[in-house]
Amino acid sequence: HGLFVLAWRGTSIKVEELPRRESQEPASELSARIAKAAAPMLAGAPSVHLHVHRSFAALPLDRSLAALLEVPIAFAVDAPSRSPGLACAGARRALLVTNPQQNLWAASEAAKVIQGDLARMGFRVDTLEGAAATRAAIEARLADPCTALFQYDGHAVAAVPRGASGSLAGGLPRDRTDDALLLAGSDTLTAADVLRLPRVPDKVVLNGCTTAAPEGLGLAQAFVLAGAAQVIASLDEVPADDAAKFTRKLFEAAPPGVAEFDLVRLFARATSGADVPALRVFER
């Protein structure tokens, strides 16, 4: 008949009850009601990780909470600790894969802006566009211990057909190991392929449709499990123009020559006032 928001702090539990959701209530309004109840409970937290059941996955809870709390907010992926791997012996590199299928010209135009921003941040930028964006070329660069950022601007496909439940018997989420980034020609990089990579960069941006699962395993979750610390990805379709507009803004506020940067904070700035509700940041 409604919703309970509960906060457990050691020896005390605080409960807020929210009225039943109206059948026509927009997701943004429900999200705002939940955030308004939860924000006082989270006061003083240095950051917030959201563990969200798939029935709430479409709600923009990160945006709603960010409007009330000035702390980093991301969706959590429960992942084992990472091995340190090989140290980088040269310049930090960024791998930018753009428009592999050669039908997203807005992405190709945005790439020029992204290259400039990444160079200003101190990266050596490797750009693979169109026919150059083969799986072999991408995997070779991901294996380089100096590759600290991987950004993909292109098409992706979800293994679960649109409208299907995406669940096994009993309501358990179906791991979408066949979700794939579409690369040059007929090449693909699936979630299962990602889990087999020897290493992945610390920061990953998957700017395409359905590059994350609402619950369970998708491409974004696979990158986190393979070693990434932060991944930007999408739960649903993203219009090409909106995707290009977002990616143009993502790194424009990053300070020059920084050794480390927080994708959560850059994401929050890039999505402020933007209509890209399907995009999320996933964090280990």
Solvent accessible surface area in square Angstrom, and as a share of the most:
residue,aa,sasa,rsa
1,H,191,0.85
2,G,38,0.37
3,L,44,0.22
4,F,132,0.55
5,V,21,0.12
6,L,114,0.57
7,A,19,0.14
8,W,193,0.68
9,R,139,0.51
10,G,60,0.58
11,T,149,0.87
12,S,64,0.42
13,I,109,0.56
14,K,103,0.44
15,V,74,0.42
16,E,65,0.29
17,E,124,0.55
18,L,19,0.09
19,P,95,0.60
20,R,144,0.52
21,R,106,0.39
22,E,119,0.53
23,S,108,0.69
24,Q,160,0.71
25,E,21,0.09
26,P,67,0.42
27,A,38,0.29
28,S,65,0.42
29,E,95,0.42
30,L,3,0.02
31,S,0,0.00
32,A,51,0.39
33,R,64,0.23
34,I,25,0.13
35,A,1,0.01
36,K,153,0.65
37,A,14,0.11
38,A,15,0.11
39,A,11,0.08
40,P,82,0.52
41,M,11,0.05
42,L,52,0.26
43,A,64,0.49
44,G,83,0.80
45,A,29,0.23
46,P,116,0.73
47,S,58,0.38
48,V,12,0.07
49,H,78,0.35
50,L,22,0.11
51,H,142,0.63
52,V,30,0.17
53,H,96,0.43
54,R,74,0.27
55,S,83,0.54
56,F,62,0.26
57,A,7,0.05
58,A,81,0.63
59,L,7,0.04
60,P,21,0.13
61,L,16,0.08
62,D,8,0.04
63,R,59,0.22
64,S,17,0.11
65,L,6,0.03
66,A,44,0.34
67,A,85,0.66
68,L,97,0.48
69,L,23,0.12
70,E,171,0.77
71,V,38,0.22
72,P,23,0.15
73,I,14,0.07
74,A,2,0.01
75,F,13,0.05
76,A,22,0.17
77,V,17,0.10
78,D,129,0.67
79,A,25,0.19
80,P,92,0.58
81,S,110,0.71
82,R,113,0.41
83,S,95,0.62
84,P,140,0.88
85,G,58,0.56
86,L,152,0.76
87,A,91,0.70
88,C,52,0.31
89,A,112,0.87
90,G,53,0.51
91,A,48,0.37
92,R,59,0.22
93,R,51,0.18
94,A,0,0.00
95,L,1,0.01
96,L,0,0.00
97,V,0,0.00
98,T,0,0.00
99,N,2,0.01
100,P,4,0.03
101,Q,63,0.28
102,Q,103,0.46
103,N,83,0.42
104,L,27,0.14
105,W,162,0.57
106,A,31,0.24
107,A,11,0.08
108,S,15,0.10
109,E,88,0.39
110,A,0,0.00
111,A,4,0.03
112,K,129,0.55
113,V,56,0.32
114,I,1,0.01
115,Q,60,0.27
116,G,42,0.41
117,D,20,0.10
118,L,1,0.00
119,A,60,0.46
120,R,90,0.33
121,M,0,0.00
122,G,43,0.41
123,F,10,0.04
124,R,137,0.50
125,V,43,0.25
126,D,29,0.15
127,T,48,0.28
128,L,13,0.06
129,E,75,0.34
130,G,3,0.03
131,A,76,0.59
132,A,53,0.41
133,A,0,0.00
134,T,47,0.27
135,R,84,0.30
136,A,77,0.60
137,A,22,0.17
138,I,1,0.00
139,E,47,0.21
140,A,66,0.51
141,R,82,0.30
142,L,1,0.00
143,A,44,0.34
144,D,45,0.23
145,P,44,0.27
146,C,13,0.08
147,T,2,0.01
148,A,25,0.20
149,L,0,0.00
150,F,0,0.00
151,Q,0,0.00
152,Y,0,0.00
153,D,3,0.02
154,G,5,0.05
155,H,58,0.26
156,A,11,0.08
157,V,71,0.41
158,A,35,0.27
159,A,49,0.38
160,V,23,0.13
161,P,95,0.60
162,R,182,0.67
163,G,84,0.81
164,A,52,0.40
165,S,95,0.61
166,G,19,0.18
167,S,22,0.14
168,L,87,0.43
169,A,100,0.77
170,G,83,0.79
171,G,30,0.29
172,L,114,0.57
173,P,40,0.25
174,R,108,0.39
175,D,81,0.42
176,R,27,0.10
177,T,51,0.30
178,D,97,0.50
179,D,0,0.00
180,A,5,0.04
181,L,0,0.00
182,L,39,0.20
183,L,0,0.00
184,A,8,0.06
185,G,69,0.67
186,S,110,0.71
187,D,50,0.26
188,T,46,0.27
189,L,1,0.00
190,T,24,0.14
191,A,0,0.00
192,A,24,0.18
193,D,10,0.05
194,V,0,0.00
195,L,77,0.38
196,R,170,0.62
197,L,20,0.10
198,P,117,0.73
199,R,63,0.23
200,V,10,0.06
201,P,0,0.00
202,D,43,0.22
203,K,15,0.06
204,V,0,0.00
205,V,0,0.00
206,L,0,0.00
207,N,6,0.03
208,G,5,0.05
209,C,31,0.19
210,T,22,0.13
211,T,0,0.00
212,A,0,0.00
213,A,0,0.00
214,P,55,0.35
215,E,49,0.22
216,G,33,0.32
217,L,16,0.08
218,G,0,0.00
219,L,0,0.00
220,A,0,0.00
221,Q,12,0.05
222,A,0,0.00
223,F,0,0.00
224,V,0,0.00
225,L,69,0.34
226,A,28,0.22
227,G,14,0.13
228,A,0,0.00
229,A,17,0.13
230,Q,12,0.05
231,V,0,0.00
232,I,0,0.00
233,A,0,0.00
234,S,0,0.00
235,L,32,0.16
236,D,55,0.29
237,E,103,0.46
238,V,13,0.07
239,P,83,0.52
240,A,47,0.36
241,D,101,0.52
242,D,40,0.20
243,A,12,0.10
244,A,7,0.06
245,K,122,0.52
246,F,3,0.01
247,T,2,0.01
248,R,91,0.33
249,K,63,0.27
250,L,1,0.01
251,F,1,0.00
252,E,80,0.36
253,A,45,0.35
254,A,2,0.02
255,P,79,0.50
256,P,95,0.60
257,G,57,0.55
258,V,19,0.11
259,A,73,0.57
260,E,134,0.60
261,F,22,0.09
262,D,42,0.22
263,L,0,0.00
264,V,5,0.03
265,R,138,0.50
266,L,16,0.08
267,F,9,0.04
268,A,51,0.39
269,R,115,0.42
270,A,0,0.00
271,T,8,0.05
272,S,81,0.52
273,G,91,0.87
274,A,37,0.29
275,D,114,0.59
276,V,8,0.04
277,P,77,0.49
278,A,14,0.11
279,L,0,0.00
280,R,3,0.01
281,V,2,0.01
282,F,12,0.05
283,E,33,0.15
284,R,63,0.23
